[in-house]
């Protein structure tokens, strides 16, 4: 698709409409499933204590995320422009709000990709590989590798993500099969400690863990202009991907519960690893670590792709330097890709140098941003319904406006809880978001098209 040039400038290249529904499903599955599902079963078990309630909680998490996605999907199907939340908010609310959302998304992508890459580095070191490299150096190598794959072209980047996501899902299903085929739990049942009593605090922590495990479902909206029939496939990919992830999460938890008694599961820090060790022996830990590495590597690759589209979209609208809106003949915005790789690498190396408490703050700055983004998009969906009721909406959220209201309330509550529980990171996040004001003014002065706000 040849996109418009609202800035009135001579831009080179264009995004290529080359991806189908399979790619859309792959980015949703690849964007959601990370190493957290290999750890979180114990956290959720500690909150709900009963296997039936644990499994219902994971199913309920998938249902809630599907409702949470409805406002964003309605906007994504009606506004099929690449760039993710930025493009949706800019159309639904206006350029200032759009840039604020785009900047919040830019920040959360750079910090979360850094966090994910560092997790990859830790897993590599756990296996004793490349001992002469620090965790941060390994993380940078991963980001540079993802950048190199996407530099080649959109087809190569898309194929790598599709294959990576398929292998990730297959690996998890094999793990589930191995655990379900296990015969009994005789070696640990006698030693299993009793389960603790119910606690509302533990239940709240469990719900937060479930919500976090489903994060990343919005991946398809970053690639709208590159998807065939985006007005249909954005919704299909998002809700289909959420359904598949929910099924996988349900099966993983059911398999772990099949092997580990509740008393053991609740006290486990690596529930899936402990379950595999019970079935295959202590040496199986390496298998789970390799699977965890693959999970986070595929997310890192996807987030680099998303980040590039976010940067490209803002530059195309005259909010960032026009150079970042140039696209190679192979469909990759290469200038934006270079900026994304450098920025993420600098975040990782800075965190690697700082260590200590600031290390955790730096790598967790993204956490409140995503809640704020979804809250604003839900408001945007309501506002656009009122402003442009005649706009074609291939997907309309059912029971409007209640899904949007639920999204606003839920993400607002999560945002407040996050700031209350970790006020220091919340303040740093707020300060980083305030940078949107001078950047927006700079964009208006230097790159803004004369006919827009």
Beta strands, then each sheet from edge to edge (+ up, - down):
end
